[in-house]
Amino acid sequence: MYGAILGDIAGSRFEFSRPERFDWRTEELFHGMSKYTDDSVLTIATKYAILTGVPYPRAYRHFGRRYMQAGYGPMFKNWLHAQSERGYGSFGNGSAMRVSFIGRYFQELEEVEEQARLSSVCTHDHPEGVKAAQAAAAAVYMARTGASKKEIAAYIHKKYRYAVRRPLYAYRPFGKFDVTAMGTMPLAIRCFLESEDWESCIRNVYSVRCDTDTVACIAGGIADAFYGGTGQDEDALLRRFLIRPNRVGAFDTYLYDWATKEPDSLQKEKGDVGDDDNRDVPI
């Protein structure tokens, strides 16, 4: 899961533009302009939902309202302010970027895919949105349970019909910003498949013009599970980027605390997330 969050942060400053003389092989991964986005917020919200038993839509609304400046899409913003917990027909990539903890936590592939479906339908209930969430979570699960890259690629291609065999060199001349599930998932999977470690996976993402933070979040979560970590100073980076001053000037550690929460040490924390809970929203 840390690989997903750090992938989001590393990809955040290249989502819409790149500096002159940009070199994806050597560009600094973490920079003063890097930041967490909605991908990290909702990834952590998914973990919160699972560890506390709070339903996914309540967890997403709680974290979304608490961190309103994280960069959500317009349909999700409307959903945050509505009372309905039903989906709005989205086939965007937002369902896939938030499920890495599902692939990490649950012990059977069938349960992983069912939980991914449940996490998706409250917002992204279009079949392509659901499929993307299930494929991303399944890839993380397979990566952490010892499947080879060949096995992961074969499963994702056969079950979810993503064209994961297209090499990155074929993407690079035609890369573009694409927030659809259909455009994001094959690229994210391919960035992982052509990697040698977590960092090279993120650099593969850099090599293609795309929705960089979300592709890096999805691919980074899979790579983290497959390689057994990111190779970065994870706690220092999470502290650096997740802990920020809130609107009254105090340091808000809520995102960091839930990102790093250990399941075995968790005391059930139900009943603290009413829909109107907007306390300590960071600026």
DRENPA-3360 file (N, C-alpha, C; in nm, 2 decimals, always signed):
BEGIN
1 = MYGAILGD = +0.08/-0.12/+0.00/+0.00/+0.00/+0.00/+0.09/+0.13/+0.00 ~ +0.20/+0.12/+0.07/+0.29/+0.24/+0.07/+0.34/+0.27/-0.07 ~ +0.36/+0.17/-0.15/+0.40/+0.19/-0.29/+0.30/+0.26/-0.37 ~ +0.17/+0.24/-0.34/+0.06/+0.31/-0.41/+0.06/+0.46/-0.37 ~ +0.07/+0.49/-0.24/+0.07/+0.62/-0.19/+0.19/+0.70/-0.24 ~ +0.31/+0.64/-0.23/+0.43/+0.70/-0.28/+0.43/+0.72/-0.43 ~ +0.37/+0.62/-0.50/+0.36/+0.64/-0.64/+0.27/+0.76/-0.68 ~ +0.16/+0.78/-0.61/+0.08/+0.89/-0.63/+0.16/+1.02/-0.61;
9 = IAGSRFEF = +0.23/+1.03/-0.50/+0.31/+1.15/-0.46/+0.41/+1.17/-0.57 ~ +0.49/+1.07/-0.61/+0.59/+1.08/-0.71/+0.54/+1.13/-0.84 ~ +0.42/+1.08/-0.88/+0.36/+1.12/-1.01/+0.28/+1.25/-1.01 ~ +0.26/+1.31/-0.89/+0.17/+1.42/-0.88/+0.21/+1.54/-0.96 ~ +0.34/+1.57/-0.97/+0.38/+1.70/-1.03/+0.40/+1.69/-1.18 ~ +0.38/+1.57/-1.24/+0.39/+1.55/-1.38/+0.25/+1.51/-1.44 ~ +0.14/+1.53/-1.37/+0.01/+1.50/-1.42/-0.03/+1.58/-1.54 ~ +0.01/+1.71/-1.54/-0.04/+1.79/-1.65/+0.08/+1.86/-1.73;
17 = SRPERFDW = +0.20/+1.86/-1.68/+0.31/+1.92/-1.75/+0.44/+1.86/-1.70 ~ +0.54/+1.88/-1.78/+0.68/+1.83/-1.75/+0.78/+1.95/-1.77 ~ +0.88/+1.95/-1.69/+0.98/+2.06/-1.71/+1.06/+2.04/-1.84 ~ +1.13/+2.14/-1.88/+1.22/+2.13/-1.99/+1.33/+2.03/-1.96 ~ +1.37/+1.96/-2.07/+1.48/+1.86/-2.06/+1.44/+1.75/-1.96 ~ +1.31/+1.72/-1.95/+1.26/+1.61/-1.87/+1.32/+1.48/-1.91 ~ +1.39/+1.41/-1.82/+1.45/+1.28/-1.84/+1.39/+1.18/-1.74 ~ +1.30/+1.09/-1.79/+1.23/+1.00/-1.70/+1.33/+0.90/-1.63;
25 = RTEELFHG = +1.45/+0.89/-1.69/+1.54/+0.79/-1.62/+1.61/+0.85/-1.50 ~ +1.62/+0.98/-1.50/+1.70/+1.05/-1.39/+1.62/+1.15/-1.31 ~ +1.50/+1.18/-1.35/+1.42/+1.29/-1.28/+1.40/+1.25/-1.13 ~ +1.41/+1.35/-1.05/+1.40/+1.33/-0.90/+1.25/+1.28/-0.87 ~ +1.25/+1.17/-0.79/+1.11/+1.11/-0.76/+1.03/+1.20/-0.67 ~ +1.10/+1.25/-0.57/+1.02/+1.33/-0.46/+1.09/+1.47/-0.45 ~ +1.00/+1.57/-0.47/+1.04/+1.70/-0.49/+0.96/+1.79/-0.40 ~ +1.01/+1.92/-0.38/+0.93/+2.01/-0.30/+0.79/+2.04/-0.36;
33 = MSKYTDDS = +0.77/+2.02/-0.49/+0.64/+2.04/-0.55/+0.55/+1.92/-0.55 ~ +0.61/+1.80/-0.50/+0.53/+1.68/-0.50/+0.42/+1.69/-0.38 ~ +0.32/+1.62/-0.40/+0.21/+1.63/-0.30/+0.12/+1.50/-0.31 ~ +0.05/+1.47/-0.20/-0.05/+1.37/-0.21/-0.17/+1.42/-0.29 ~ -0.25/+1.33/-0.35/-0.37/+1.37/-0.42/-0.48/+1.29/-0.37 ~ -0.60/+1.30/-0.44/-0.71/+1.21/-0.40/-0.68/+1.07/-0.41 ~ -0.59/+1.02/-0.49/-0.55/+0.88/-0.49/-0.50/+0.83/-0.36 ~ -0.42/+0.91/-0.29/-0.37/+0.87/-0.16/-0.48/+0.88/-0.05;
41 = VLTIATKY = -0.56/+0.99/-0.06/-0.66/+1.00/+0.04/-0.76/+0.89/+0.04 ~ -0.80/+0.84/-0.08/-0.90/+0.74/-0.09/-0.84/+0.60/-0.08 ~ -0.71/+0.58/-0.11/-0.64/+0.46/-0.07/-0.64/+0.44/+0.08 ~ -0.61/+0.54/+0.15/-0.61/+0.54/+0.30/-0.76/+0.52/+0.35 ~ -0.85/+0.58/+0.28/-0.99/+0.56/+0.32/-1.04/+0.42/+0.31 ~ -0.99/+0.35/+0.20/-1.02/+0.21/+0.18/-0.97/+0.13/+0.30 ~ -0.84/+0.15/+0.34/-0.79/+0.08/+0.46/-0.87/+0.11/+0.58 ~ -0.91/+0.23/+0.60/-0.99/+0.27/+0.71/-1.12/+0.19/+0.72;
49 = AILTGVPY = -1.18/+0.18/+0.60/-1.31/+0.11/+0.59/-1.29/-0.04/+0.63 ~ -1.19/-0.10/+0.58/-1.16/-0.24/+0.61/-1.13/-0.26/+0.76 ~ -1.05/-0.18/+0.81/-1.00/-0.20/+0.95/-1.11/-0.17/+1.05 ~ -1.20/-0.08/+1.02/-1.30/-0.04/+1.12/-1.43/-0.10/+1.09 ~ -1.45/-0.15/+0.97/-1.59/-0.21/+0.94/-1.68/-0.10/+0.89 ~ -1.64/+0.02/+0.88/-1.72/+0.12/+0.82/-1.75/+0.09/+0.67 ~ -1.87/+0.10/+0.62/-1.89/+0.08/+0.48/-1.81/+0.17/+0.39 ~ -1.77/+0.12/+0.27/-1.68/+0.20/+0.18/-1.74/+0.33/+0.15;
57 = PRAYRHFG = -1.87/+0.35/+0.12/-1.91/+0.49/+0.09/-1.90/+0.58/+0.20 ~ -1.93/+0.54/+0.32/-1.91/+0.63/+0.44/-1.77/+0.67/+0.46 ~ -1.68/+0.57/+0.44/-1.53/+0.60/+0.46/-1.49/+0.70/+0.35 ~ -1.53/+0.68/+0.23/-1.49/+0.77/+0.12/-1.55/+0.91/+0.14 ~ -1.67/+0.92/+0.19/-1.73/+1.05/+0.21/-1.66/+1.12/+0.33 ~ -1.63/+1.04/+0.43/-1.56/+1.10/+0.55/-1.42/+1.15/+0.51 ~ -1.34/+1.08/+0.44/-1.21/+1.12/+0.41/-1.22/+1.23/+0.30 ~ -1.31/+1.21/+0.20/-1.32/+1.31/+0.10/-1.36/+1.45/+0.15;
65 = RRYMQAGY = -1.46/+1.45/+0.24/-1.50/+1.58/+0.30/-1.39/+1.64/+0.39 ~ -1.31/+1.56/+0.45/-1.21/+1.61/+0.54/-1.09/+1.67/+0.46 ~ -1.07/+1.61/+0.34/-0.96/+1.66/+0.25/-1.02/+1.70/+0.12 ~ -1.09/+1.81/+0.12/-1.16/+1.86/+0.00/-1.07/+1.91/-0.11 ~ -0.95/+1.95/-0.07/-0.86/+2.01/-0.17/-0.76/+1.91/-0.23 ~ -0.80/+1.78/-0.23/-0.71/+1.68/-0.28/-0.71/+1.66/-0.43 ~ -0.81/+1.72/-0.50/-0.81/+1.71/-0.65/-0.90/+1.61/-0.70 ~ -1.02/+1.60/-0.65/-1.12/+1.50/-0.69/-1.18/+1.55/-0.83;
73 = GPMFKNWL = -1.23/+1.45/-0.90/-1.30/+1.48/-1.03/-1.44/+1.54/-0.99 ~ -1.50/+1.61/-1.09/-1.63/+1.68/-1.06/-1.74/+1.59/-1.02 ~ -1.75/+1.47/-1.08/-1.86/+1.38/-1.04/-1.84/+1.33/-0.90 ~ -1.72/+1.30/-0.86/-1.69/+1.25/-0.72/-1.72/+1.37/-0.63 ~ -1.69/+1.49/-0.66/-1.72/+1.60/-0.57/-1.87/+1.62/-0.55 ~ -1.94/+1.60/-0.66/-2.09/+1.61/-0.64/-2.14/+1.49/-0.55 ~ -2.08/+1.38/-0.57/-2.12/+1.26/-0.49/-2.09/+1.29/-0.34 ~ -1.98/+1.35/-0.31/-1.94/+1.38/-0.18/-2.04/+1.46/-0.10;
81 = HAQSERGY = -2.11/+1.55/-0.18/-2.20/+1.64/-0.11/-2.35/+1.59/-0.12 ~ -2.37/+1.48/-0.19/-2.50/+1.42/-0.19/-2.52/+1.32/-0.08 ~ -2.64/+1.28/-0.05/-2.67/+1.19/+0.05/-2.68/+1.05/+0.00 ~ -2.69/+1.03/-0.13/-2.70/+0.89/-0.18/-2.56/+0.82/-0.17 ~ -2.57/+0.69/-0.15/-2.45/+0.61/-0.15/-2.44/+0.52/-0.28 ~ -2.52/+0.56/-0.38/-2.52/+0.48/-0.51/-2.42/+0.55/-0.60 ~ -2.38/+0.46/-0.70/-2.28/+0.51/-0.80/-2.34/+0.60/-0.90 ~ -2.25/+0.66/-0.98/-2.30/+0.76/-1.08/-2.25/+0.72/-1.22;
89 = GSFGNGSA = -2.23/+0.59/-1.24/-2.20/+0.55/-1.37/-2.07/+0.57/-1.42 ~ -1.97/+0.60/-1.34/-1.84/+0.64/-1.38/-1.76/+0.52/-1.43 ~ -1.68/+0.54/-1.54/-1.58/+0.44/-1.58/-1.44/+0.50/-1.58 ~ -1.43/+0.60/-1.49/-1.30/+0.66/-1.46/-1.20/+0.56/-1.39 ~ -1.08/+0.61/-1.38/-0.98/+0.52/-1.31/-0.98/+0.54/-1.16 ~ -1.07/+0.62/-1.11/-1.07/+0.64/-0.96/-1.10/+0.51/-0.88 ~ -1.17/+0.42/-0.94/-1.20/+0.30/-0.87/-1.08/+0.21/-0.85 ~ -0.99/+0.21/-0.94/-0.87/+0.13/-0.94/-0.76/+0.18/-0.85;
97 = MRVSFIGR = -0.75/+0.31/-0.84/-0.63/+0.37/-0.77/-0.64/+0.35/-0.62 ~ -0.76/+0.31/-0.56/-0.78/+0.31/-0.42/-0.78/+0.17/-0.36 ~ -0.75/+0.07/-0.43/-0.78/-0.07/-0.38/-0.66/-0.15/-0.34 ~ -0.54/-0.09/-0.34/-0.42/-0.17/-0.31/-0.43/-0.24/-0.17 ~ -0.49/-0.18/-0.07/-0.50/-0.24/+0.06/-0.59/-0.36/+0.05 ~ -0.69/-0.36/-0.03/-0.78/-0.48/-0.05/-0.69/-0.60/-0.10 ~ -0.61/-0.58/-0.19/-0.52/-0.68/-0.24/-0.42/-0.73/-0.14 ~ -0.39/-0.64/-0.05/-0.29/-0.67/+0.06/-0.36/-0.75/+0.18;
105 = YFQELEEV = -0.48/-0.71/+0.21/-0.54/-0.76/+0.33/-0.61/-0.89/+0.32 ~ -0.69/-0.91/+0.22/-0.77/-1.03/+0.22/-0.70/-1.15/+0.17 ~ -0.74/-1.27/+0.21/-0.66/-1.39/+0.20/-0.70/-1.48/+0.08 ~ -0.81/-1.46/+0.02/-0.84/-1.54/-0.10/-0.87/-1.44/-0.22 ~ -0.83/-1.49/-0.34/-0.85/-1.40/-0.45/-1.00/-1.37/-0.48 ~ -1.09/-1.47/-0.46/-1.23/-1.44/-0.48/-1.28/-1.33/-0.38 ~ -1.23/-1.33/-0.26/-1.27/-1.23/-0.16/-1.21/-1.09/-0.20 ~ -1.09/-1.09/-0.25/-1.03/-0.97/-0.30/-1.11/-0.91/-0.41;
113 = EEQARLSS = -1.15/-0.99/-0.50/-1.23/-0.93/-0.62/-1.37/-0.89/-0.57 ~ -1.43/-0.96/-0.48/-1.56/-0.92/-0.43/-1.55/-0.79/-0.35 ~ -1.45/-0.77/-0.27/-1.43/-0.65/-0.19/-1.40/-0.53/-0.28 ~ -1.32/-0.56/-0.39/-1.29/-0.45/-0.49/-1.42/-0.41/-0.56 ~ -1.51/-0.51/-0.59/-1.64/-0.47/-0.65/-1.72/-0.38/-0.56 ~ -1.73/-0.42/-0.43/-1.80/-0.34/-0.33/-1.74/-0.20/-0.32 ~ -1.61/-0.19/-0.32/-1.55/-0.06/-0.30/-1.58/+0.03/-0.42 ~ -1.60/-0.03/-0.54/-1.62/+0.04/-0.66/-1.76/+0.09/-0.68;
121 = VCTHDHPE = -1.86/+0.00/-0.66/-2.00/+0.03/-0.70/-2.06/+0.15/-0.63 ~ -2.01/+0.19/-0.52/-2.07/+0.30/-0.45/-2.04/+0.43/-0.53 ~ -1.95/+0.43/-0.62/-1.92/+0.55/-0.70/-1.91/+0.51/-0.85 ~ -1.81/+0.42/-0.88/-1.78/+0.38/-1.01/-1.86/+0.25/-1.04 ~ -1.99/+0.26/-1.07/-2.07/+0.14/-1.09/-2.08/+0.10/-1.24 ~ -2.02/+0.17/-1.33/-2.01/+0.13/-1.47/-1.93/+0.00/-1.47 ~ -1.96/-0.10/-1.56/-1.89/-0.23/-1.56/-1.74/-0.21/-1.58 ~ -1.69/-0.11/-1.65/-1.55/-0.08/-1.67/-1.48/-0.03/-1.55;
129 = GVKAAQAA = -1.56/+0.05/-1.47/-1.51/+0.09/-1.34/-1.49/-0.02/-1.24 ~ -1.59/-0.11/-1.24/-1.58/-0.22/-1.15/-1.47/-0.32/-1.19 ~ -1.46/-0.34/-1.32/-1.35/-0.43/-1.37/-1.21/-0.38/-1.33 ~ -1.19/-0.25/-1.35/-1.06/-0.19/-1.32/-1.03/-0.21/-1.17 ~ -1.12/-0.19/-1.08/-1.09/-0.21/-0.94/-1.06/-0.35/-0.91 ~ -1.13/-0.44/-0.97/-1.11/-0.58/-0.94/-0.97/-0.63/-1.00 ~ -0.94/-0.58/-1.12/-0.81/-0.62/-1.18/-0.69/-0.56/-1.10 ~ -0.70/-0.44/-1.05/-0.59/-0.38/-0.98/-0.57/-0.45/-0.84;
137 = AAAVYMAR = -0.68/-0.48/-0.77/-0.67/-0.55/-0.65/-0.62/-0.69/-0.66 ~ -0.67/-0.76/-0.77/-0.62/-0.90/-0.80/-0.47/-0.90/-0.83 ~ -0.43/-0.80/-0.90/-0.28/-0.80/-0.94/-0.20/-0.78/-0.81 ~ -0.24/-0.69/-0.72/-0.17/-0.68/-0.59/-0.17/-0.81/-0.51 ~ -0.29/-0.87/-0.51/-0.30/-1.00/-0.43/-0.20/-1.10/-0.49 ~ -0.20/-1.12/-0.62/-0.12/-1.22/-0.69/+0.03/-1.18/-0.67 ~ +0.06/-1.05/-0.67/+0.20/-1.01/-0.66/+0.25/-1.05/-0.52 ~ +0.17/-1.03/-0.42/+0.22/-1.05/-0.28/+0.21/-1.20/-0.24;
145 = TGASKKEI = +0.14/-1.28/-0.32/+0.13/-1.42/-0.28/+0.22/-1.51/-0.37 ~ +0.31/-1.45/-0.44/+0.41/-1.53/-0.51/+0.39/-1.56/-0.65 ~ +0.29/-1.50/-0.72/+0.27/-1.53/-0.86/+0.38/-1.46/-0.94 ~ +0.42/-1.52/-1.05/+0.52/-1.46/-1.14/+0.45/-1.35/-1.22 ~ +0.53/-1.26/-1.28/+0.48/-1.16/-1.37/+0.40/-1.22/-1.49 ~ +0.45/-1.33/-1.54/+0.39/-1.40/-1.65/+0.25/-1.45/-1.60 ~ +0.24/-1.50/-1.48/+0.11/-1.55/-1.43/+0.01/-1.43/-1.41 ~ +0.07/-1.32/-1.35/-0.02/-1.20/-1.33/-0.07/-1.15/-1.46;
153 = AAYIHKKY = +0.02/-1.14/-1.56/-0.02/-1.09/-1.69/-0.13/-1.18/-1.76 ~ -0.11/-1.31/-1.75/-0.20/-1.40/-1.81/-0.34/-1.40/-1.75 ~ -0.34/-1.39/-1.61/-0.47/-1.38/-1.54/-0.54/-1.25/-1.58 ~ -0.47/-1.14/-1.57/-0.54/-1.01/-1.60/-0.59/-1.00/-1.74 ~ -0.51/-1.06/-1.84/-0.55/-1.06/-1.98/-0.67/-1.15/-2.00 ~ -0.66/-1.27/-1.94/-0.77/-1.37/-1.97/-0.90/-1.33/-1.90 ~ -0.90/-1.29/-1.77/-1.02/-1.26/-1.70/-1.07/-1.12/-1.73 ~ -0.98/-1.02/-1.74/-1.03/-0.88/-1.75/-1.01/-0.82/-1.89;
161 = RYAVRRPL = -0.95/-0.90/-1.98/-0.94/-0.86/-2.12/-0.86/-0.73/-2.14 ~ -0.76/-0.71/-2.06/-0.67/-0.59/-2.08/-0.55/-0.63/-2.16 ~ -0.52/-0.54/-2.25/-0.41/-0.57/-2.35/-0.27/-0.54/-2.28 ~ -0.23/-0.63/-2.19/-0.11/-0.61/-2.11/+0.01/-0.64/-2.18 ~ +0.00/-0.70/-2.30/+0.12/-0.74/-2.38/+0.18/-0.63/-2.46 ~ +0.11/-0.52/-2.48/+0.17/-0.41/-2.56/+0.28/-0.35/-2.48 ~ +0.40/-0.34/-2.54/+0.52/-0.29/-2.47/+0.52/-0.14/-2.46 ~ +0.59/-0.09/-2.36/+0.59/+0.05/-2.33/+0.65/+0.14/-2.45;
169 = YAYRPFGK = +0.74/+0.08/-2.53/+0.79/+0.16/-2.64/+0.68/+0.19/-2.74 ~ +0.58/+0.11/-2.74/+0.47/+0.14/-2.83/+0.37/+0.24/-2.77 ~ +0.37/+0.26/-2.64/+0.29/+0.37/-2.58/+0.36/+0.51/-2.60 ~ +0.49/+0.51/-2.59/+0.56/+0.64/-2.57/+0.53/+0.75/-2.67 ~ +0.53/+0.71/-2.80/+0.50/+0.82/-2.90/+0.36/+0.87/-2.90 ~ +0.27/+0.80/-2.84/+0.13/+0.83/-2.85/+0.06/+0.86/-2.71 ~ +0.14/+0.87/-2.61/+0.09/+0.89/-2.47/+0.01/+1.02/-2.46 ~ -0.10/+1.01/-2.38/-0.18/+1.13/-2.36/-0.25/+1.11/-2.22;
177 = FDVTAMGT = -0.30/+1.23/-2.17/-0.37/+1.23/-2.05/-0.51/+1.15/-2.07 ~ -0.53/+1.05/-1.99/-0.65/+0.96/-2.01/-0.69/+0.91/-1.87 ~ -0.81/+0.96/-1.83/-0.85/+0.92/-1.69/-0.95/+0.80/-1.69 ~ -0.97/+0.74/-1.81/-1.07/+0.63/-1.82/-1.00/+0.50/-1.76 ~ -1.08/+0.42/-1.71/-1.03/+0.29/-1.66/-0.97/+0.21/-1.77 ~ -1.03/+0.21/-1.89/-0.99/+0.14/-2.00/-0.85/+0.18/-2.06 ~ -0.83/+0.32/-2.05/-0.70/+0.37/-2.09/-0.59/+0.36/-1.99 ~ -0.63/+0.35/-1.86/-0.53/+0.35/-1.75/-0.47/+0.21/-1.72;
185 = MPLAIRCF = -0.56/+0.11/-1.71/-0.52/-0.02/-1.65/-0.42/-0.09/-1.74 ~ -0.43/-0.10/-1.87/-0.33/-0.17/-1.94/-0.19/-0.11/-1.93 ~ -0.19/+0.02/-1.93/-0.06/+0.09/-1.91/+0.00/+0.07/-1.77 ~ -0.08/+0.08/-1.67/-0.03/+0.06/-1.53/+0.02/-0.08/-1.52 ~ -0.05/-0.18/-1.57/+0.00/-0.32/-1.56/+0.13/-0.33/-1.63 ~ +0.14/-0.27/-1.75/+0.26/-0.28/-1.83/+0.38/-0.21/-1.76 ~ +0.36/-0.10/-1.70/+0.47/-0.03/-1.63/+0.53/-0.12/-1.52 ~ +0.44/-0.20/-1.45/+0.49/-0.30/-1.35/+0.56/-0.41/-1.42;
193 = LESEDWES = +0.50/-0.46/-1.53/+0.56/-0.58/-1.59/+0.70/-0.56/-1.64 ~ +0.73/-0.44/-1.69/+0.86/-0.40/-1.74/+0.96/-0.35/-1.64 ~ +0.92/-0.35/-1.51/+1.01/-0.30/-1.41/+1.10/-0.40/-1.35 ~ +1.20/-0.35/-1.28/+1.30/-0.44/-1.21/+1.29/-0.42/-1.06 ~ +1.23/-0.31/-1.02/+1.20/-0.28/-0.88/+1.10/-0.17/-0.87 ~ +1.06/-0.12/-0.75/+0.96/-0.02/-0.74/+1.00/+0.11/-0.81 ~ +1.12/+0.15/-0.79/+1.16/+0.28/-0.85/+1.16/+0.27/-1.01 ~ +1.20/+0.16/-1.06/+1.20/+0.15/-1.21/+1.06/+0.15/-1.26;
201 = CIRNVYSV = +0.97/+0.09/-1.18/+0.82/+0.09/-1.22/+0.77/+0.23/-1.23 ~ +0.80/+0.32/-1.13/+0.76/+0.46/-1.14/+0.83/+0.53/-1.25 ~ +0.95/+0.50/-1.28/+1.02/+0.57/-1.39/+0.96/+0.52/-1.53 ~ +0.91/+0.40/-1.53/+0.83/+0.35/-1.65/+0.71/+0.44/-1.67 ~ +0.64/+0.47/-1.56/+0.53/+0.56/-1.57/+0.57/+0.70/-1.62 ~ +0.68/+0.75/-1.57/+0.73/+0.88/-1.61/+0.76/+0.88/-1.77 ~ +0.79/+0.76/-1.82/+0.83/+0.76/-1.96/+0.72/+0.77/-2.06 ~ +0.59/+0.77/-2.01/+0.48/+0.78/-2.10/+0.39/+0.90/-2.05;
209 = RCDTDTVA = +0.35/+0.98/-2.14/+0.26/+1.09/-2.10/+0.12/+1.03/-2.07 ~ +0.07/+1.05/-1.95/-0.05/+0.99/-1.90/-0.10/+1.06/-1.78 ~ -0.20/+1.00/-1.71/-0.25/+1.05/-1.59/-0.15/+1.00/-1.48 ~ -0.04/+1.07/-1.47/+0.08/+1.02/-1.41/+0.06/+0.97/-1.26 ~ -0.01/+1.05/-1.18/-0.02/+1.02/-1.04/-0.10/+0.89/-1.02 ~ -0.21/+0.88/-1.10/-0.30/+0.76/-1.09/-0.23/+0.63/-1.14 ~ -0.17/+0.64/-1.26/-0.10/+0.53/-1.32/+0.01/+0.48/-1.22 ~ +0.09/+0.58/-1.16/+0.19/+0.55/-1.07/+0.14/+0.49/-0.94;
217 = CIAGGIAD = +0.02/+0.53/-0.90/-0.04/+0.48/-0.78/-0.08/+0.33/-0.80 ~ -0.14/+0.30/-0.91/-0.19/+0.16/-0.94/-0.06/+0.07/-0.96 ~ +0.03/+0.12/-1.05/+0.14/+0.04/-1.08/+0.23/+0.02/-0.96 ~ +0.25/+0.13/-0.88/+0.33/+0.13/-0.76/+0.28/+0.04/-0.66 ~ +0.15/+0.03/-0.64/+0.10/-0.07/-0.54/+0.13/-0.21/-0.58 ~ +0.12/-0.24/-0.71/+0.15/-0.38/-0.75/+0.30/-0.41/-0.73 ~ +0.38/-0.31/-0.77/+0.53/-0.33/-0.76/+0.57/-0.35/-0.62 ~ +0.52/-0.27/-0.53/+0.55/-0.28/-0.39/+0.52/-0.42/-0.34;
225 = AFYGGTGQ = +0.40/-0.47/-0.37/+0.36/-0.61/-0.33/+0.45/-0.71/-0.39 ~ +0.49/-0.70/-0.52/+0.57/-0.79/-0.59/+0.72/-0.80/-0.53 ~ +0.78/-0.68/-0.52/+0.92/-0.67/-0.48/+0.94/-0.67/-0.33 ~ +0.83/-0.66/-0.25/+0.84/-0.66/-0.11/+0.88/-0.53/-0.05 ~ +0.85/-0.42/-0.11/+0.87/-0.29/-0.06/+0.91/-0.20/-0.17 ~ +0.94/-0.07/-0.14/+0.97/+0.03/-0.24/+1.12/+0.06/-0.25 ~ +1.19/+0.02/-0.15/+1.33/+0.06/-0.14/+1.36/+0.20/-0.10 ~ +1.25/+0.27/-0.06/+1.26/+0.41/-0.02/+1.26/+0.42/+0.13;
233 = DEDALLRR = +1.29/+0.53/+0.19/+1.27/+0.55/+0.33/+1.12/+0.59/+0.35 ~ +1.04/+0.48/+0.36/+0.90/+0.50/+0.35/+0.84/+0.59/+0.46 ~ +0.88/+0.56/+0.58/+0.82/+0.64/+0.69/+0.86/+0.79/+0.68 ~ +0.98/+0.81/+0.65/+1.02/+0.95/+0.64/+0.94/+1.02/+0.53 ~ +0.92/+0.96/+0.41/+0.85/+1.02/+0.30/+0.70/+1.03/+0.34 ~ +0.64/+0.93/+0.40/+0.50/+0.95/+0.44/+0.48/+1.06/+0.54 ~ +0.57/+1.08/+0.64/+0.57/+1.19/+0.73/+0.58/+1.32/+0.65 ~ +0.68/+1.33/+0.56/+0.70/+1.45/+0.49/+0.58/+1.50/+0.41;
241 = FLIRPNRV = +0.52/+1.40/+0.34/+0.41/+1.45/+0.25/+0.27/+1.43/+0.30 ~ +0.24/+1.34/+0.40/+0.11/+1.33/+0.45/+0.07/+1.42/+0.56 ~ +0.17/+1.46/+0.64/+0.14/+1.55/+0.76/+0.16/+1.69/+0.71 ~ +0.04/+1.76/+0.72/+0.04/+1.90/+0.67/-0.04/+1.99/+0.77 ~ -0.01/+2.12/+0.78/-0.09/+2.20/+0.86/-0.23/+2.21/+0.82 ~ -0.33/+2.21/+0.92/-0.47/+2.22/+0.89/-0.51/+2.37/+0.88 ~ -0.63/+2.40/+0.88/-0.68/+2.54/+0.86/-0.65/+2.63/+0.98 ~ -0.63/+2.56/+1.10/-0.60/+2.64/+1.22/-0.45/+2.64/+1.25;
249 = GAFDTYLY = -0.37/+2.58/+1.16/-0.22/+2.59/+1.18/-0.16/+2.47/+1.26 ~ -0.25/+2.38/+1.31/-0.19/+2.26/+1.37/-0.16/+2.15/+1.27 ~ -0.06/+2.07/+1.30/-0.03/+1.96/+1.21/-0.13/+1.85/+1.22 ~ -0.18/+1.82/+1.10/-0.28/+1.72/+1.08/-0.22/+1.59/+1.05 ~ -0.22/+1.49/+1.14/-0.15/+1.36/+1.13/-0.25/+1.25/+1.09 ~ -0.37/+1.29/+1.06/-0.48/+1.18/+1.04/-0.45/+1.09/+0.92 ~ -0.41/+1.15/+0.81/-0.38/+1.06/+0.69/-0.26/+0.97/+0.73 ~ -0.15/+1.03/+0.78/-0.04/+0.95/+0.82/-0.07/+0.84/+0.92;
257 = DWATKEPD = -0.15/+0.87/+1.02/-0.18/+0.78/+1.12/-0.26/+0.66/+1.06 ~ -0.35/+0.68/+0.97/-0.43/+0.57/+0.91/-0.35/+0.50/+0.80 ~ -0.26/+0.57/+0.74/-0.18/+0.50/+0.64/-0.09/+0.40/+0.70 ~ -0.04/+0.43/+0.82/+0.06/+0.34/+0.89/+0.00/+0.26/+1.00 ~ -0.13/+0.26/+1.01/-0.20/+0.18/+1.12/-0.18/+0.03/+1.10 ~ -0.13/-0.04/+1.20/-0.12/-0.18/+1.19/-0.25/-0.25/+1.23 ~ -0.30/-0.34/+1.15/-0.43/-0.40/+1.18/-0.43/-0.47/+1.32 ~ -0.32/-0.53/+1.36/-0.32/-0.61/+1.49/-0.33/-0.52/+1.61;
265 = SLQKEKGD = -0.29/-0.39/+1.59/-0.29/-0.30/+1.70/-0.42/-0.21/+1.71 ~ -0.51/-0.23/+1.61/-0.62/-0.14/+1.60/-0.73/-0.17/+1.70 ~ -0.77/-0.07/+1.77/-0.89/-0.08/+1.85/-1.01/-0.03/+1.76 ~ -1.12/-0.11/+1.75/-1.23/-0.08/+1.67/-1.27/+0.07/+1.69 ~ -1.28/+0.14/+1.58/-1.31/+0.29/+1.59/-1.44/+0.32/+1.51 ~ -1.54/+0.25/+1.55/-1.67/+0.28/+1.48/-1.74/+0.39/+1.54 ~ -1.84/+0.45/+1.46/-1.93/+0.55/+1.52/-1.87/+0.69/+1.52 ~ -1.75/+0.71/+1.46/-1.69/+0.85/+1.47/-1.69/+0.92/+1.34;
273 = VGDDDNRD = -1.77/+0.87/+1.24/-1.76/+0.93/+1.11/-1.90/+0.96/+1.05 ~ -1.97/+1.04/+1.12/-2.10/+1.09/+1.06/-2.08/+1.17/+0.94 ~ -2.18/+1.17/+0.85/-2.17/+1.24/+0.72/-2.13/+1.38/+0.73 ~ -2.16/+1.45/+0.85/-2.13/+1.59/+0.86/-2.00/+1.62/+0.93 ~ -1.92/+1.51/+0.94/-1.79/+1.53/+1.01/-1.69/+1.60/+0.92 ~ -1.67/+1.73/+0.93/-1.58/+1.80/+0.85/-1.47/+1.87/+0.94 ~ -1.45/+1.81/+1.06/-1.36/+1.88/+1.15/-1.21/+1.87/+1.09 ~ -1.14/+1.97/+1.12/-0.99/+1.97/+1.09/-0.96/+1.95/+0.95;
281 = VPI = -1.05/+2.01/+0.86/-1.02/+1.99/+0.72/-0.90/+2.08/+0.68 ~ -0.79/+2.01/+0.62/-0.67/+2.09/+0.60/-0.69/+2.19/+0.48 ~ -0.62/+2.29/+0.48/-0.62/+2.39/+0.38/-0.53/+2.35/+0.26;
% end
